[in-house]
Each structure stands twice: as structure tokens, then as C-alpha cells.
Amino acid sequence: MRCLAVCQDELVIRMLDEILLPGYEVEFIVESRAVARRLHDAGVNVVAGDPRRTDTYLKADLSPGTCVIVEDNGRRSLKKILEAVRDAGGALVYVLGVGPAAAKHAEESHTEFPDVAYLAMSELFGGPLLTEFSRSLTRARVQQYQRYFSDADRVLIVLHNDPDPDAMASGLALRNVLRRTKATAIIGAFQGVTRPENLRMVNLLDIHVEPITEASLKEYDRIAMVDVQPHYFGGLIDRVDLVIDHHPEQPGYSVVFKDIRADYGSTSTILTEHLRAVDVSISERAATAMLYAIKSDTLFFNRQTNRVDLEAFSYLYPLADAALIRKMEGAEITLDRLDYVMKAHRGGTLVEQVFCAFLGPSPREDFIPYVADFFLQLEDVKWTAIAGIVDDSMLISVRNLGYSKNAGEFVRRFFSDIGCAGGHRAMAKAVVPMREFREKFGDLDAAGITALLHDFMTQFLHDVGAAEKKPETAGVKN
């Protein structure tokens, strides 16, 4: 998340720089050019500017989604600074009181700036600095979007197509955060749930995912998205009020509030922090859904797992129904899925710990990532690349053990020019229209497609330079 910190005290600047990195992209604004030069020489990202002028923040490319932290040391006009930030479009504003009069200043300014959150520096020393500061920022952020949604008659919470456990659980969690019912906050998707284990979750937890259309979007006063971003819908939605997601952040849309944390293993982990930050009680049903979602998206902490995922799991575990989770997990293996596992076994090849296979036409998209996950469990397999055709598009699911090169970078490199491609380090996906696939690679048979995947994987894994490249992933669902 991008953060602008308006500070004048060099000690405060150095402390914030230490505790906010690398979790936040921080830029400091200081009034003194001499201090700015000294901090710049020390490696701090800093610019000099008058914090009471609106153009200072416009030059800093302030947006409504930028977190702004303003130091209140009691020696400068806090009101003028906050007015300039507000006039420049700042919405996520936090005042950090570092002097003995911080509490008094907070009371005085709250009437005029009710959306500004106040933090006392002394409070940050009660525990680990980063944890306490992060929780304070989360609380303020959640309270702001709660207020923004409070006057809406109808809210839509949009999930990605064929929603998975993390999307559905996040929808339930956000409804709880907003303190709404299923009548005033609809959880919807353009394409409904089809995977067996997800259908079982829907039935056991009585989750209603309503069908939505482009026309029906106009029926809602506020629109939120969880576990997905607007680019996923190909221009169908270019503006939303709230986005909460754990996939890499993508451009090309406008949003009032967002909380995107690509280093988290699940969106449900983010929503757990939101619920805890504002002390909203979590029902057994919601806790069960969220716990199952965290297990599902991290393969029980075997991929893309953060310390906070473990903390969320530990918090939710005593609140959830473990028996229901075991029932939902029992739907993983079906005869249909086993048919495609056997097809991959017969036609796939294993070369240098990389298993590749082409499944041919598939009636459901979920067969392809299921087979990719299945063969990654085999001994001596470190990468899988499984392709199949669904609705005249070639779908390629890529998996790895997560400690080598980046799966998202692999699909982006070879398929982003002709389709949608991206994902995480350990899991990724490409969707390419068959026409574009044939124009670029020719009319290949099953063996040819499998060989093509192996050839690409060999190029990628033996390219030493690629290991050091930072991935530019497109956040498609994997």
C-alpha cells in the first residue's frame, strides 16, 4: 500500500521508515530542504514541500486510496495541513500525535475532520510497533468505508466467476463488517458455483450467491469486490466503491477504498483483520467459512502463506465448526475428476521434475487446476503445467512448490501477448482464445501441446536472469 507521511521530526521519520517498510510504499514530505537532503542521502524516500499547500500533495500524486499520515507535534497548524490534504483528494488520513497535547488536539479537530483517525505515538510502544501500527491503520480504514457504506439502501458484494471458498467466505465476512443482512447486502457473481466441494460448502453453510448481470449493477447504491479486482471482468465494471483482495494489484479502474495485500495467502485473512479491528463478532458460520477458505487457498499452509494467515487461522479455529469443514473437504475427489487425472497420466510426460499434460476439451474449468494440484503431490515432481480447452479457450494451470521461480511470471512471459495470464509464485493460470493460440503456435495435437509446455518450461527454468526479475502478474483467478 502507498503511504505519504507528512513529518518534520527526523527521529519520527526514521522510526516510521523502519517500521512501515517493506509492508508499505512510503514517501515522506518534509518542510525543511536541509532535512530532506540529509534523509535522502541516508536512503529515505523523501521530498521537500510546504505541507499546508494543496499542490504539494498533487505533485506527490495523492489519490483517495493513498494512506496519509500527518505528524502532530503541536508546533504547526494541523488544521491547514488537513485541509490541504482533503482538498487534494486524500481520504485515508491519520494523525500521529507525538507530543503531550496530542489527545487535546484530537478532540479539538474531530468535529471538523470526523473522518480523520488519531493515533498516539505512546500507544505504539505497548507491543510490536509494526503490528500495533498496522492494526491502528486497519481500524481507521475499516471505519471509513463502514461510514461510506452506511447510508446505502442496497449493497452488492461481487465475487469472481465460479466463486471459490475464499471468495464466498470473504463475501460473508464483508457483510458482517458492514453490519448488514442478506437482504441489504447481496453476494453475487456473473457465473455461479460449479465445483463439487464449493457446492457442498454452499449447501452446508447455506450461502446464497445471487446471479447478477451488467444491467442489474444499476440496482445497487454501493458496489464492493472481494477476492477479485475489476480488470478481471474485462471492462464490464470500471468503477467500484471498495476492493479487498490478496491478488497482485492491477491498474485500469477507479475505486474509493481498497485494501490489496498480495503477500497474504487469502482474502479471508484480510477480512479477519478487518473484523477484529472494529470488534465485530464473528458467527460460527462465518468463522467456519473463513477457516475453510484459508486452508483451501494456502493448501493448508503449503503455499503462499504469511505469518498473518497463521494468526487468522489460530483466531478462527475455536470459533468454527471443525466437523462441517471435514464434510466440505470430503468432496474433493469425484469420479469425473479421477477420469481427468487418468487422462493426464496416460498422455502426460515427466521431464526433469516437470509434469506436463494436455487434457483436451473439458466441460468444467476446475478439472484443469485440480489435475495440476494432484500431480504436484507426486514424488520427484516440482512443477506441473496442465492445459485443457473450455468454451473455445485454452486454459493452462501451472503449479510449483513455491521456493523456486515464479509461476505467474512463467505464464505471463509465454501467454500474456495472446490472452490473460498471471498469478502467484506457486500457482498461476493463462486463458488464451483458441484462435489466437493456433495463430501463434499452429494446429497442434495433444502430444504437440504437451511438448510445447515442456519446451517453454525448460526455457524458463534454465534462464538464470529470469529468477531475479520481479514478476508483473495479472491477477487472474488461478
Stockholm file with secondary structure:
# STOCKHOLM 1.0

chainA/1-478         MRCLAVCQDELVIRMLDEILLPGYEVEFIVESRAVARRLHDAGVNVVAGDPRRTDTYLKADLSPGTCVIVEDNGRRSLKKILEAVRDAGGALVYVLGVGPAAAKHAEESHTEFPDVAYLAMSELFGGPLLTEFSRSLTRARVQQYQRYFSDADRVLIVLHNDPDPDAMASGLALRNVLRRTKATAIIGAFQGVTRPENLRMVNLLDIHVEPITEASLKEYDRIAMVDVQPHYFGGLIDRVDLVIDHHPEQPGYSVVFKDIRADYGSTSTILTEHLRAVDVSISERAATAMLYAIKSDTLFFNRQTNRVDLEAFSYLYPLADAALIRKMEGAEITLDRLDYVMKAHRGGTLVEQVFCAFLGPSPREDFIPYVADFFLQLEDVKWTAIAGIVDDSMLISVRNLGYSKNAGEFVRRFFSDIGCAGGHRAMAKAVVPMREFREKFGDLDAAGITALLHDFMTQFLHDVGAAEKKPETAGVKN
#=GR chainA/1-478 SS CEEEEECCCHHHHHHHHHHHTTTSEEEEEESCHHHHHHHHHTTCCEEECCTTCHHHHHHTTCCTTSEEEEEECSSSCHHHHHHHHHHTTCCEEEEEECSTTHHHHHHHHHTTCTTCEEEEGGGGGGSCHHHHHHHHHHHHHHHHHHHHHHTCSCEEEECCSSCCHHHHHHHHHHHHHTTCCTTTEEEEESSCCCSHHHHHHHHHHTCCCEECCTGGGGGCSEEEEESCCGGGGTTSCCEEEEEEESSCCCCSCEEEEEEECTTSSCHHHHHHHHHHHTTCCCCHHHHHHHHHHHHHHTTTTTSSCCHHHHHHHHHHGGGSCHHHHHHHHTTSCCHHHHHHHHHHHHHCEEETTEEEEEEEECSCTTHHHHHHHHHHTSTTCCEEEEEEEETTEEEEEEEECSSSSCHHHHHHHHHTTTSEEEECSSEEEEEEEHHHHHHHHCSCCHHHHHHHHHHHHHHHHTCGGGGGSCCCCCCCCC
#=GC SS_cons         CEEEEECCCHHHHHHHHHHHTTTSEEEEEESCHHHHHHHHHTTCCEEECCTTCHHHHHHTTCCTTSEEEEEECSSSCHHHHHHHHHHTTCCEEEEEECSTTHHHHHHHHHTTCTTCEEEEGGGGGGSCHHHHHHHHHHHHHHHHHHHHHHTCSCEEEECCSSCCHHHHHHHHHHHHHTTCCTTTEEEEESSCCCSHHHHHHHHHHTCCCEECCTGGGGGCSEEEEESCCGGGGTTSCCEEEEEEESSCCCCSCEEEEEEECTTSSCHHHHHHHHHHHTTCCCCHHHHHHHHHHHHHHTTTTTSSCCHHHHHHHHHHGGGSCHHHHHHHHTTSCCHHHHHHHHHHHHHCEEETTEEEEEEEECSCTTHHHHHHHHHHTSTTCCEEEEEEEETTEEEEEEEECSSSSCHHHHHHHHHTTTSEEEECSSEEEEEEEHHHHHHHHCSCCHHHHHHHHHHHHHHHHTCGGGGGSCCCCCCCCC
//
